[in-house]
Amino acid sequence: LFHDYHPMVRPVRDMRAPVNVTIDYELYCVASIVSLGPSVFTLYAFHRNRWIDEYLKWNESEHGNIKSIVTRASQIWTPDITVRNGLLDMNEDSSTQEVSVTSQGEVNMNIFRVMTTFCDLDLKYFPFDKQTCYISANIWSYTTDQVSRTTHTHTHTHTRTHAHTHTHTHTQTHTHTYTHSNTHTQEIAPSSGFITLIVNFKIHLARNPQFYLTYFLFSCVVSASVSTFVFLMPSDSQQMVDFGVTIMLSFNFFLNSMYFILPQTGDYIPCLTMYVIFVMFVSFFFLFFTITNLMLYYHQEDDPPPSWLQHIVLDKLAWFI
């Protein structure tokens, strides 16, 4: 069967015809997300390739009714499929991979791959954010006149828990629901003008906000509500200042916690961060008016208030009161 077979020659008898390669990625899970500016995803996926090798066909009745064989990928022609937006293992060696060949010349090569790719995250609506990432596969050595690429149009949905690692020295575990679908586009290489085909596998990530609602957002909202209770305390209570300082420090803690939760990029400001900053300023004004209230309460009757305070209260706030 392999007599006079050369693995460097495209497996078509008419050299003007392209080899049709079907490419498919079946995503198993998102193992980790490392936030280094543009985030880096580590994916576990089954990479499936299928094509027809016209030189590897035989008559079953003449060969003991053998319907298929298994051989090494290095012994036959294989497409050099790489991940364009990959960080690691872009040119993974598949020569030792075993492939199956049927009597009709259909070659199936299934590879379980661990891929690391780039993806830009938009965490504006964190922790209710949804992300879209891509795996771009391409065959560098051939044009569309020599090798045509197709893919099955399908969508898979998974719910898995994975590790989320930032640039800091800690790892968090989050749950994402993700779906992936297959699309393809064409582009023209600017250097040669040849048309090459890129197969894009789209991954949709939806974060499960339960963890953040329980341990972060709920505590933040409760602290913001409690900060208004400072005005319900007696005017002669000096604990009002301690209470206001404690509330403001709690929001400072929430803001510092977000430094370890979110990636260090400047392309966005999450709405949750803006909310924490807003309530910090509100707590500051509550503390300011609390101190002013205590100053007025313990102020001597024969000593007039400071001129700056009279200006603020009588001139600026009079219309509001």
VOGU-964553 format. One line per field, with one value per residue: chain; x, y, z of N, C-alpha, C in turn. Coordinates in Angstrom, 2 decimals, padded with zeros to 5 digits. Layout:
N
chaine <- A ...
n_x <- X ...
n_y <- Y ...
n_z <- Z ...
ca_x <- X ...
ca_y <- Y ...
ca_z <- Z ...
c_x <- X ...
c_y <- Y ...
c_z <- Z ...
# end
This chain:
321
chaine <- A A A A A A A A A A A A A A A A A A A A A A A A A A A A A A A A A A A A A A A A A A A A A A A A A A A A A A A A A A A A A A A A A A A A A A A A A A A A A A A A A A A A A A A A A A A A A A A A A A A A A A A A A A A A A A A A A A A A A A A A A A A A A A A A A A A A A A A A A A A A A A A A A A A A A A A A A A A A A A A A A A A A A A A A A A A A A A A A A A A A A A A A A A A A A A A A A A A A A A A A A A A A A A A A A A A A A A A A A A A A A A A A A A A A A A A A A A A A A A A A A A A A A A A A A A A A A A A A A A A A A A A A A A A A A A A A A A A A A A A A A A A A A A A A A A A A A A A A A A A A A A A A A A A A A A A A A A A A A A A A A
n_x <- 000.83 002.00 003.92 005.99 004.88 004.85 005.18 005.33 003.95 000.95 -002.11 -003.65 -004.72 -005.11 -003.33 -004.22 -006.44 -007.77 -006.96 -009.42 -009.79 -011.25 -011.68 -011.97 -012.69 -013.25 -014.15 -013.04 -012.55 -011.92 -008.95 -007.40 -007.10 -004.94 -004.13 -002.52 -002.28 -003.50 -005.45 -004.44 -005.45 -005.72 -006.53 -008.23 -008.73 -010.20 -008.71 -009.71 -009.11 -009.91 -009.63 -009.45 -007.34 -006.18 -004.31 -004.29 -006.17 -007.91 -008.99 -011.22 -011.92 -009.73 -007.80 -008.13 -010.58 -010.09 -011.02 -010.04 -007.00 -004.34 -001.86 001.29 001.41 003.60 004.16 002.43 000.84 000.11 -001.79 -000.31 -001.41 -001.77 -002.12 -002.97 -003.19 -001.89 000.03 001.78 003.14 002.66 003.57 003.11 004.44 003.16 003.91 004.32 001.80 -000.92 -002.93 -006.02 -006.95 -009.27 -010.62 -011.62 -009.97 -010.26 -008.93 -008.45 -007.48 -007.11 -006.43 -005.62 -005.27 -003.45 -003.87 -002.64 -003.83 -004.35 -006.61 -008.70 -010.12 -013.15 -014.10 -016.06 -018.64 -018.26 -019.19 -020.83 -020.11 -019.64 -017.69 -015.99 -014.00 -011.43 -010.20 -007.90 -007.25 -004.94 -003.48 -000.29 001.44 000.12 -002.05 -005.50 -006.00 -004.62 -005.11 -008.16 -010.21 -012.66 -015.32 -017.41 -020.55 -021.52 -022.65 -021.58 -022.29 -021.02 -020.51 -018.20 -015.74 -012.86 -009.43 -008.38 -005.86 -003.94 -001.58 -000.57 000.36 -001.49 -004.20 -007.44 -010.62 -013.11 -016.38 -017.48 -019.83 -019.70 -019.89 -019.16 -018.59 -018.18 -016.62 -015.57 -013.21 -011.75 -008.54 -006.11 -002.78 -000.49 002.09 002.52 000.12 -001.43 -004.36 -005.40 -007.01 -008.64 -009.71 -011.93 -012.66 -015.14 -015.51 -017.68 -017.85 -019.41 -019.61 -020.14 -021.79 -022.21 -020.30 -019.03 -021.21 -021.91 -019.64 -018.55 -020.02 -022.47 -021.63 -020.53 -022.74 -024.30 -022.61 -022.60 -025.24 -025.39 -023.78 -025.35 -026.62 -025.22 -026.17 -028.28 -027.41 -026.96 -026.37 -024.37 -022.70 -019.56 -018.71 -019.62 -017.75 -015.82 -017.39 -017.96 -015.35 -014.66 -016.49 -015.65 -013.06 -013.68 -014.67 -012.39 -010.95 -012.49 -011.97 -009.22 -009.28 -010.33 -008.19 -006.73 -008.49 -009.19 -007.77 -004.70 -005.13 -005.59 -007.72 -010.34 -012.77 -014.25 -017.75 -018.38 -016.11 -016.28 -018.58 -017.74 -015.79 -017.46 -019.15 -017.20 -016.48 -018.96 -019.07 -016.93 -017.94 -020.07 -018.61 -017.30 -019.45 -020.33 -018.21 -018.29 -020.81 -020.38 -018.49 -020.05 -021.89 -020.43 -019.52 -018.71 -021.13 -020.63 -018.66 -018.30 -019.07 -016.54 -015.52 -015.36 -017.05 -019.49 -019.79 -020.09 -022.41 -024.40 -024.30 -023.77 -025.20 -027.68 -029.75 -030.29 -031.14
n_y <- -001.21 001.19 001.41 003.24 005.49 008.86 010.95 013.73 014.58 015.89 014.17 013.63 012.62 014.22 016.96 019.51 019.71 020.50 019.32 018.36 019.22 018.52 020.29 020.26 021.31 020.10 021.35 020.68 021.68 024.80 025.31 027.20 030.74 033.20 036.34 038.55 041.37 041.28 038.53 035.14 032.06 028.70 025.83 022.72 020.48 018.44 017.86 017.36 016.01 015.36 013.83 012.85 010.46 009.75 007.93 005.93 003.80 000.69 -002.56 -004.30 -007.01 -008.15 -008.00 -009.53 -008.69 -006.40 -003.48 -001.11 000.51 001.27 003.67 005.45 009.02 010.15 008.59 009.17 011.70 014.72 017.55 020.68 022.02 024.83 026.88 030.12 032.28 031.29 030.83 028.94 025.81 026.14 024.94 022.13 018.88 016.33 013.98 011.52 010.76 008.51 007.53 006.73 004.86 004.27 001.82 003.27 005.37 007.37 009.41 009.76 011.81 012.25 014.33 014.98 018.01 020.48 023.75 027.06 030.21 033.65 036.12 038.90 040.39 041.83 043.32 045.05 044.79 043.10 041.13 040.00 039.52 038.64 036.83 036.61 034.53 033.36 030.64 030.42 028.63 027.52 026.56 026.79 026.12 025.71 026.97 027.96 026.86 024.54 023.17 022.85 023.97 022.89 022.94 021.57 022.95 023.63 023.74 023.64 023.32 023.86 023.47 024.23 024.14 026.04 027.02 030.33 032.37 035.13 037.84 038.01 036.30 034.11 031.81 031.49 029.85 029.49 029.30 028.77 029.01 027.85 028.10 026.87 027.48 026.96 028.76 030.18 032.09 034.00 035.15 037.27 036.77 039.32 039.43 037.54 037.41 035.16 033.27 032.33 030.21 030.71 029.09 029.81 029.22 029.89 030.88 031.23 032.69 032.67 034.05 032.64 034.35 033.78 033.27 035.79 037.38 036.37 036.59 039.10 041.27 041.34 041.94 044.43 046.03 045.89 047.18 049.73 050.45 050.44 052.57 054.85 054.88 056.31 058.83 058.36 058.00 059.36 062.90 063.68 061.56 060.32 058.10 058.18 059.11 057.06 055.01 055.96 056.09 053.38 052.29 053.59 052.56 049.91 049.96 050.74 048.42 046.70 047.83 047.39 044.64 044.14 044.67 042.33 040.63 041.41 041.64 043.38 045.69 048.61 049.15 049.31 050.19 048.56 048.50 047.80 048.58 051.36 051.75 051.06 053.04 055.27 054.92 055.07 057.79 058.83 057.83 059.25 061.90 061.57 061.09 063.53 065.36 064.29 064.81 067.58 068.02 067.15 069.06 071.36 070.69 070.51 073.03 076.21 078.54 081.28 081.59 082.21 080.25 079.06 081.15 079.93 077.76 079.01 080.19 077.94 076.67 078.71 080.09 078.34 075.91 076.76 077.13 074.52 073.38
n_z <- 000.00 000.72 -001.17 -003.27 -002.21 -001.23 001.47 001.23 -000.93 -002.17 -001.57 -004.04 -007.26 -009.43 -009.79 -010.03 -008.52 -005.29 -001.93 000.23 003.46 006.48 009.35 012.83 016.11 019.23 022.10 025.33 027.98 029.69 031.04 032.49 033.14 032.59 033.56 031.87 030.88 027.73 028.14 028.76 027.68 028.63 027.03 026.79 024.28 021.68 018.72 015.56 012.41 009.03 005.86 002.37 001.07 -001.93 -002.71 -000.90 -001.10 -001.26 -002.33 -000.46 -000.61 -001.79 000.10 002.45 003.56 005.03 006.52 007.55 008.56 010.90 011.21 011.50 011.61 010.41 008.21 006.18 004.12 005.78 006.84 007.72 010.23 012.22 015.18 014.94 016.76 018.96 021.96 023.01 021.82 019.07 016.75 017.02 017.12 015.28 014.19 015.39 015.99 015.85 013.10 011.50 008.63 006.14 003.81 001.73 001.51 003.37 005.80 009.22 011.77 015.05 017.69 021.00 022.39 024.22 024.37 024.34 024.16 023.12 024.41 024.53 027.30 028.36 031.05 031.95 032.96 035.08 037.95 035.99 033.43 029.96 027.72 024.56 022.75 020.48 018.52 016.12 013.34 010.87 007.72 006.83 004.70 002.32 -000.25 -000.90 -003.36 -003.32 -000.90 000.56 003.21 005.43 007.85 010.42 011.15 014.23 017.64 020.96 024.43 027.63 031.16 033.45 036.08 036.66 037.10 037.85 037.25 038.23 037.70 040.17 043.21 043.56 043.14 041.85 041.84 039.51 038.02 034.79 032.18 028.97 025.44 022.17 018.74 015.19 012.61 009.43 007.59 004.87 003.85 002.26 001.69 002.25 001.22 -000.86 -002.23 -002.39 -001.66 001.45 003.82 006.87 009.73 012.17 015.50 017.63 020.99 023.61 026.71 029.84 032.93 036.15 038.55 041.23 043.24 043.61 044.24 046.71 048.43 048.02 046.59 048.00 050.65 050.18 049.40 051.72 053.56 052.43 052.87 055.65 056.27 056.19 058.59 060.41 060.98 062.59 065.10 068.42 068.74 070.49 070.62 070.51 069.24 066.71 064.88 064.94 063.92 061.31 060.22 060.27 058.43 056.06 055.80 055.34 052.73 051.43 051.78 050.16 047.67 047.43 047.37 044.86 043.28 043.32 042.15 039.54 036.20 035.39 033.48 031.46 029.79 030.45 032.97 035.46 036.23 038.80 040.21 039.90 041.39 044.00 044.42 044.33 046.60 048.51 048.42 049.20 051.81 052.83 052.77 054.54 056.86 057.05 057.50 059.88 061.66 061.51 062.63 065.26 066.04 066.01 067.96 070.36 070.50 071.93 073.14 073.16 071.33 068.02 065.02 062.70 059.94 057.40 057.70 058.17 055.68 054.00 055.03 055.26 052.84 050.66 051.13 051.87 050.02 049.37 051.76
ca_x <- 000.00 002.87 004.96 006.08 004.11 005.71 004.35 005.42 003.13 -000.48 -002.74 -004.65 -004.15 -005.15 -002.62 -004.93 -007.55 -007.32 -007.30 -010.43 -009.50 -012.27 -011.06 -012.96 -012.20 -014.26 -013.61 -013.32 -012.67 -010.97 -008.20 -006.97 -007.06 -003.86 -004.35 -001.27 -002.73 -004.42 -005.46 -003.97 -006.32 -005.24 -007.70 -008.13 -009.67 -009.93 -008.48 -010.07 -008.89 -010.34 -009.46 -009.38 -006.04 -006.49 -003.28 -004.43 -007.42 -007.70 -010.16 -011.29 -011.99 -008.40 -006.88 -008.65 -011.72 -009.61 -011.75 -009.26 -005.70 -003.81 -000.46 001.84 001.19 004.83 004.24 001.49 000.71 -000.76 -001.78 000.41 -002.37 -001.25 -002.99 -002.36 -003.14 -001.41 001.22 002.67 002.85 002.08 003.97 003.19 004.84 002.14 004.42 004.18 000.39 -001.50 -004.09 -006.76 -007.19 -010.26 -010.38 -012.03 -008.97 -010.59 -007.94 -008.93 -006.43 -007.69 -005.37 -006.01 -004.27 -003.50 -003.53 -002.60 -004.14 -004.64 -007.99 -008.93 -011.28 -013.87 -014.71 -016.80 -019.82 -017.85 -019.02 -021.88 -019.54 -019.61 -016.52 -015.92 -012.61 -011.31 -009.06 -007.72 -006.43 -004.55 -002.45 000.63 002.23 -000.68 -003.10 -006.81 -005.98 -003.99 -005.80 -009.36 -010.54 -014.06 -015.58 -018.80 -021.21 -022.21 -022.47 -021.56 -022.41 -020.44 -020.38 -017.08 -015.01 -011.45 -008.59 -008.19 -004.62 -003.56 -000.16 -000.19 000.76 -002.61 -005.06 -008.83 -011.40 -014.36 -017.21 -017.93 -020.61 -019.17 -020.31 -018.22 -019.10 -017.15 -016.81 -014.35 -013.05 -010.62 -007.69 -005.08 -001.46 -000.03 003.40 002.47 -001.16 -002.15 -005.52 -005.35 -008.26 -008.50 -010.88 -012.06 -013.55 -015.59 -015.81 -018.43 -017.71 -020.34 -019.16 -021.14 -021.52 -022.64 -019.19 -018.81 -022.40 -021.95 -018.50 -018.05 -021.03 -023.45 -021.01 -020.33 -024.03 -024.70 -021.80 -023.07 -026.52 -025.14 -023.11 -026.36 -027.12 -024.41 -026.94 -029.29 -026.79 -027.10 -025.42 -023.25 -021.96 -018.28 -018.49 -020.03 -016.54 -015.26 -018.26 -017.75 -014.01 -014.70 -017.20 -014.81 -011.96 -014.20 -014.72 -011.00 -010.61 -013.14 -011.26 -007.95 -009.56 -010.54 -006.87 -006.30 -009.50 -009.26 -006.49 -004.08 -005.16 -006.20 -008.67 -011.70 -012.97 -015.49 -018.80 -018.29 -015.06 -016.83 -019.54 -016.99 -015.20 -018.54 -019.58 -016.10 -016.65 -020.14 -018.68 -016.09 -018.80 -020.77 -017.67 -017.06 -020.59 -020.39 -017.24 -018.83 -021.92 -019.82 -017.87 -021.12 -022.56 -019.58 -019.03 -019.13 -022.16 -020.10 -017.62 -019.00 -018.48 -015.53 -016.09 -015.51 -018.23 -020.65 -019.92 -020.61 -023.77 -025.35 -024.29 -023.80 -026.20 -028.95 -030.79 -030.63 -031.89
ca_y <- 000.00 002.36 001.33 004.47 006.57 009.91 011.77 015.15 014.86 015.98 012.88 013.72 012.19 015.42 017.97 020.78 019.65 020.66 018.32 018.91 018.83 018.93 020.61 020.42 021.36 019.81 021.91 019.89 022.60 025.91 024.91 028.35 032.05 033.97 037.74 039.26 042.30 040.40 037.31 033.93 030.94 027.34 025.07 021.31 020.26 017.38 018.39 016.30 016.29 014.27 014.10 011.67 010.21 008.94 006.92 004.92 003.06 -000.71 -003.43 -005.11 -008.45 -008.61 -007.86 -010.18 -007.93 -005.37 -002.24 000.06 000.26 002.34 003.90 006.68 010.19 010.45 007.76 009.64 013.16 015.34 019.02 021.36 022.93 025.52 027.86 031.42 033.12 030.48 031.28 027.79 024.64 026.55 023.96 020.87 017.77 015.27 012.88 010.26 010.50 007.44 007.91 005.60 004.97 003.30 001.30 004.30 006.43 008.40 009.48 010.45 012.08 012.87 014.70 015.71 019.07 021.52 024.96 028.33 031.25 034.98 036.58 040.17 040.35 043.07 043.08 046.24 044.40 042.08 039.71 039.54 039.71 037.56 037.00 035.87 034.27 032.65 029.80 030.58 027.56 027.81 025.72 027.79 025.70 025.53 027.94 027.34 026.08 023.25 022.53 023.56 023.63 023.01 022.60 021.32 024.03 023.09 024.49 022.84 024.09 023.17 024.21 023.63 024.97 026.07 027.94 031.66 032.83 036.48 038.10 037.96 034.98 033.34 031.22 031.40 028.88 030.08 028.47 029.42 028.29 028.29 027.45 027.13 027.22 026.99 029.63 030.28 033.30 033.99 036.33 037.25 037.05 040.56 039.29 036.76 037.54 033.90 033.23 031.29 030.10 030.62 028.54 030.40 028.55 030.93 030.39 032.20 032.43 033.38 033.83 032.38 035.41 033.41 033.41 037.21 037.90 035.90 037.00 040.44 042.27 041.42 042.66 045.83 046.71 046.00 048.23 051.02 050.76 050.70 053.87 055.90 054.83 057.15 060.00 057.95 057.97 060.63 063.93 063.80 060.30 060.44 056.89 058.42 059.22 055.72 054.26 056.43 055.68 051.93 052.05 054.03 051.60 048.67 050.15 050.71 046.99 046.16 048.32 046.67 043.25 044.10 044.67 040.94 039.88 041.82 041.78 044.70 046.35 049.92 049.34 049.40 050.35 047.84 049.25 047.49 049.44 052.71 051.77 051.07 054.37 056.21 054.79 055.56 059.24 059.08 057.61 060.37 063.05 061.24 061.30 064.97 066.00 063.80 065.59 068.95 067.99 067.08 070.35 072.31 070.28 070.84 074.39 077.16 079.44 082.64 081.56 081.99 079.23 079.57 081.85 079.01 076.94 079.86 080.37 076.71 076.36 079.79 080.56 077.27 074.89 077.35 076.87 073.10 073.09
ca_z <- 000.00 000.81 -002.20 -004.06 -001.57 -000.69 002.36 000.94 -002.11 -001.85 -001.92 -005.11 -008.54 -010.27 -009.03 -010.11 -007.57 -003.90 -000.92 001.14 004.84 007.44 010.64 013.89 017.48 020.25 023.34 026.53 029.10 029.84 032.22 033.28 032.51 033.18 033.20 031.59 029.85 027.03 028.93 028.12 027.98 028.41 026.63 026.48 023.17 020.72 017.37 014.62 010.99 008.14 004.44 001.50 000.45 -003.10 -002.89 000.16 -001.29 -001.61 -002.45 000.76 -000.93 -002.18 001.23 003.65 004.11 005.96 006.25 007.95 009.17 011.74 010.91 012.04 010.77 009.68 007.02 005.17 004.01 006.78 006.75 008.80 010.84 013.40 015.82 014.64 017.96 020.07 022.66 023.14 020.99 017.80 015.75 017.74 016.28 015.27 013.37 016.12 016.22 015.04 012.30 010.92 007.20 005.67 002.46 000.78 001.54 004.36 006.87 010.42 012.75 016.24 018.62 022.21 022.48 025.24 023.63 025.07 023.19 023.64 024.35 025.22 028.19 028.66 032.37 032.35 033.74 036.05 037.60 035.08 032.10 028.98 026.88 023.31 022.37 019.21 018.15 014.68 012.77 009.49 007.10 006.31 003.55 001.12 -000.52 -001.09 -004.60 -003.05 000.22 001.00 004.59 005.82 009.24 010.73 011.88 015.39 018.88 022.18 025.66 028.78 032.41 034.17 037.02 036.31 037.87 037.26 037.83 037.85 037.78 041.57 043.67 044.06 042.13 042.23 041.09 039.07 037.17 033.58 031.19 027.70 024.21 021.08 017.40 014.17 011.45 008.64 006.78 003.95 003.83 001.23 002.23 001.59 000.59 -002.09 -002.90 -002.36 -000.77 002.47 004.57 008.32 010.41 013.50 016.44 018.55 022.33 024.41 028.14 030.72 034.30 037.19 039.53 042.58 044.18 043.90 044.90 048.09 049.25 047.74 046.28 049.09 051.76 049.79 049.44 053.13 054.18 051.93 053.53 057.07 056.43 056.39 059.97 061.28 061.38 063.57 066.42 069.15 068.30 071.42 070.63 069.82 068.46 065.33 064.07 064.81 063.04 059.94 059.77 060.03 057.17 054.94 055.67 054.75 051.28 050.98 051.70 048.97 046.49 047.37 046.98 043.42 042.65 043.20 041.41 038.14 035.50 035.43 032.18 031.55 028.71 030.97 034.40 035.76 036.91 040.23 040.75 040.00 042.50 045.26 044.55 044.62 048.00 049.34 048.52 050.01 053.20 053.24 053.07 055.78 057.95 057.15 058.15 061.25 062.44 061.60 063.58 066.62 066.33 066.34 069.19 071.50 070.33 072.96 072.62 072.98 070.29 066.74 064.14 061.76 058.78 056.28 057.95 057.93 054.23 053.39 055.48 055.02 051.46 049.67 051.41 052.31 049.02 049.40 052.99
c_x <- 000.87 004.02 004.87 005.23 005.08 004.87 004.41 004.55 001.66 -001.21 -003.89 -003.97 -004.16 -004.54 -003.26 -006.09 -007.02 -007.67 -008.27 -010.20 -010.60 -011.62 -012.16 -012.25 -013.38 -013.69 -014.03 -013.49 -011.67 -010.23 -007.83 -007.03 -006.02 -003.96 -003.02 -001.55 -003.79 -004.35 -005.04 -004.83 -005.57 -006.44 -007.33 -009.17 -009.22 -009.85 -008.68 -009.86 -009.31 -010.17 -009.41 -008.00 -006.27 -005.45 -003.39 -005.81 -007.09 -009.04 -010.18 -011.25 -010.63 -007.40 -007.52 -009.77 -011.28 -010.26 -010.95 -007.96 -005.33 -002.32 000.00 001.62 002.43 004.94 003.32 001.51 -000.27 -000.70 -001.08 -000.48 -001.76 -002.30 -002.33 -002.20 -002.68 -000.14 002.24 002.20 002.19 002.41 004.16 003.48 003.81 002.61 004.29 002.73 -000.09 -002.76 -004.74 -007.06 -008.18 -009.92 -010.79 -011.06 -009.26 -009.62 -008.52 -007.78 -007.03 -006.59 -005.98 -004.92 -004.54 -002.98 -003.56 -002.74 -004.41 -006.13 -008.11 -010.22 -011.86 -014.65 -015.49 -017.97 -019.51 -018.68 -020.12 -021.41 -019.65 -018.49 -016.65 -014.46 -012.59 -010.08 -008.96 -006.75 -006.15 -003.51 -001.51 001.23 001.45 -001.70 -004.42 -006.90 -005.40 -004.68 -006.98 -009.75 -012.03 -014.19 -017.06 -019.35 -022.00 -021.88 -022.54 -021.64 -021.89 -020.51 -019.31 -016.45 -013.53 -010.74 -008.40 -006.98 -004.29 -002.05 000.33 000.07 -000.42 -003.45 -006.46 -009.54 -012.75 -015.10 -017.68 -018.82 -020.15 -019.73 -019.27 -018.85 -017.99 -017.54 -015.53 -014.38 -011.86 -009.81 -006.63 -003.76 -000.88 001.27 003.32 001.18 -001.96 -003.29 -005.37 -006.64 -007.97 -009.81 -010.89 -013.08 -013.88 -016.00 -016.50 -018.35 -018.69 -019.97 -020.35 -020.89 -021.82 -021.54 -019.00 -020.01 -022.40 -020.86 -018.04 -019.17 -022.05 -022.88 -020.84 -021.64 -024.51 -023.92 -022.23 -024.38 -026.31 -024.51 -024.11 -026.88 -026.33 -025.19 -028.06 -028.72 -026.97 -026.01 -024.22 -022.42 -020.68 -017.94 -018.94 -018.82 -015.91 -016.08 -018.05 -016.40 -013.99 -015.38 -016.33 -013.63 -012.43 -014.29 -013.32 -010.51 -011.23 -012.40 -009.91 -008.16 -009.75 -009.22 -006.38 -007.29 -009.42 -007.87 -006.00 -004.00 -005.91 -007.23 -010.09 -011.65 -014.28 -016.48 -018.76 -017.22 -015.56 -017.82 -018.81 -016.35 -016.27 -018.96 -018.46 -016.20 -017.88 -019.82 -017.79 -016.93 -019.63 -019.87 -017.39 -018.20 -020.75 -019.44 -017.72 -019.96 -021.42 -019.15 -018.93 -021.78 -021.75 -019.01 -019.57 -020.10 -021.62 -019.01 -018.29 -018.32 -017.44 -016.20 -016.29 -016.74 -019.51 -020.88 -020.53 -022.08 -024.76 -025.42 -024.49 -024.95 -027.56 -030.07 -031.22 -031.47 -033.28
c_y <- 001.27 002.32 002.57 005.61 007.58 010.84 013.27 015.55 014.88 014.74 013.02 013.32 013.33 016.57 019.35 020.85 019.82 019.45 018.96 018.35 019.39 019.09 020.83 020.42 021.09 020.23 021.06 020.78 023.72 025.66 026.10 029.60 032.87 035.39 038.46 040.31 041.62 039.02 036.11 032.78 029.64 026.44 023.61 021.00 019.06 018.01 017.25 016.79 015.08 014.71 012.77 011.60 009.24 007.86 005.79 004.26 001.63 -001.43 -004.37 -006.60 -009.01 -008.55 -008.37 -009.43 -006.93 -004.04 -000.99 -000.39 001.46 002.46 005.19 007.84 010.53 009.66 008.24 011.16 013.66 016.85 019.63 022.44 023.52 026.48 029.23 032.28 032.34 031.06 030.17 026.69 025.03 025.55 022.60 019.72 016.65 014.06 011.54 009.90 009.38 007.92 006.64 005.88 003.89 002.85 002.29 005.48 007.54 008.31 010.30 010.58 012.87 013.08 015.42 016.73 019.98 022.79 026.17 029.46 032.57 035.29 037.88 040.10 041.75 042.84 044.29 045.89 043.23 042.22 039.15 039.63 038.43 037.84 036.15 035.75 033.39 031.76 029.86 029.53 027.85 026.80 026.65 027.41 025.63 026.66 027.20 026.57 024.70 022.47 023.40 023.05 023.85 022.62 022.36 022.51 023.43 023.94 023.53 023.77 023.25 024.09 023.53 024.66 024.89 027.10 029.23 032.28 034.22 036.62 038.09 036.51 034.25 032.86 031.12 030.40 029.49 029.08 029.30 028.46 028.78 027.45 027.76 026.70 027.44 027.93 029.63 031.54 033.13 035.26 036.15 037.62 038.26 040.39 038.60 036.92 036.26 033.97 032.05 031.34 029.92 030.08 029.07 029.63 029.54 030.29 031.51 031.78 033.29 033.04 033.54 033.37 035.02 033.61 034.87 037.84 037.56 036.54 038.43 041.46 042.43 042.21 044.13 046.61 046.89 047.11 049.61 051.42 051.13 052.08 055.00 055.94 055.73 058.36 059.65 057.88 059.33 061.62 064.05 062.52 060.45 059.17 057.06 058.49 057.85 054.87 054.65 056.02 054.19 051.61 052.43 053.08 050.29 048.79 050.22 049.27 046.36 046.57 047.62 045.22 043.13 044.14 043.24 040.11 040.16 041.87 043.21 045.27 047.65 050.20 049.54 049.70 049.66 048.71 049.00 048.34 050.87 052.82 051.84 052.44 055.39 056.12 055.18 057.08 059.60 058.89 058.73 061.59 062.80 061.50 062.79 065.66 065.52 064.59 067.03 069.03 067.95 068.40 071.38 071.98 070.69 072.26 075.30 078.18 080.85 082.72 081.26 080.90 079.84 080.18 080.91 078.13 077.74 080.05 079.13 076.50 077.44 080.22 079.43 076.29 075.45 077.04 075.41 072.75 073.71
c_z <- 000.00 -000.20 -003.09 -003.48 -000.97 000.17 002.09 -000.26 -001.70 -002.37 -002.91 -006.42 -009.56 -009.47 -009.12 -009.11 -006.15 -003.04 000.06 002.54 005.74 008.80 011.67 015.23 018.41 021.61 024.53 027.74 028.95 031.14 033.09 032.44 033.26 032.67 033.08 030.52 029.03 027.66 028.09 028.61 027.73 028.20 026.43 025.42 022.34 019.33 016.38 013.19 010.16 006.68 003.68 000.87 -000.71 -003.37 -001.85 000.09 -001.71 -001.68 -001.26 000.45 -001.31 -001.04 002.51 004.33 005.19 005.59 006.60 008.57 010.02 011.47 011.56 011.06 009.95 008.38 005.89 005.12 005.06 006.61 007.96 009.42 012.11 013.93 015.68 015.89 019.17 020.67 022.76 022.20 019.67 016.69 016.41 016.77 016.40 014.47 014.06 016.40 015.30 014.34 011.76 009.46 006.79 004.25 001.38 000.75 002.52 005.53 008.01 011.40 013.89 017.27 019.81 022.50 023.67 024.58 024.56 024.06 023.89 023.50 025.14 026.02 028.37 029.95 032.86 033.25 034.68 037.34 036.71 033.63 031.27 028.00 025.61 022.90 021.12 019.21 016.63 014.17 011.30 009.03 006.35 004.95 002.25 001.00 -000.70 -002.41 -004.39 -001.94 000.61 002.38 004.83 007.28 009.42 011.51 013.03 016.60 020.05 023.38 026.81 029.99 033.23 035.11 036.69 037.15 037.10 037.96 037.31 037.94 039.22 041.97 044.29 042.90 042.67 041.34 040.78 038.19 035.99 032.80 029.83 026.56 023.15 019.77 016.40 013.03 010.64 007.80 005.86 004.11 002.75 001.87 001.52 000.84 -000.77 -002.87 -002.95 -001.35 000.19 003.27 006.04 008.89 011.83 014.32 017.55 019.88 023.10 025.88 028.91 032.15 035.22 038.33 040.97 043.61 044.59 044.57 046.38 048.95 049.02 047.59 047.40 050.27 051.44 049.87 050.87 053.82 053.72 052.59 054.99 057.27 056.65 057.83 060.91 061.77 062.35 064.98 067.10 068.75 069.22 071.48 069.83 069.02 067.01 064.40 063.86 063.84 061.58 059.39 059.45 058.71 055.98 054.73 055.07 053.23 050.68 050.86 050.46 047.70 046.33 046.96 045.48 042.66 042.42 042.38 039.92 037.52 035.51 034.01 032.32 030.47 029.20 032.46 034.74 036.51 038.41 040.90 040.91 041.16 043.85 045.48 044.92 046.09 048.95 049.51 049.34 051.49 053.71 053.59 054.33 056.98 058.15 057.88 059.59 062.14 062.59 062.60 065.01 067.00 066.72 067.67 070.42 071.41 071.44 072.36 072.35 071.92 068.94 065.91 063.22 060.52 057.59 056.44 057.72 056.43 053.57 053.74 055.06 053.56 050.44 049.88 051.78 051.33 049.03 050.61 052.92
# end
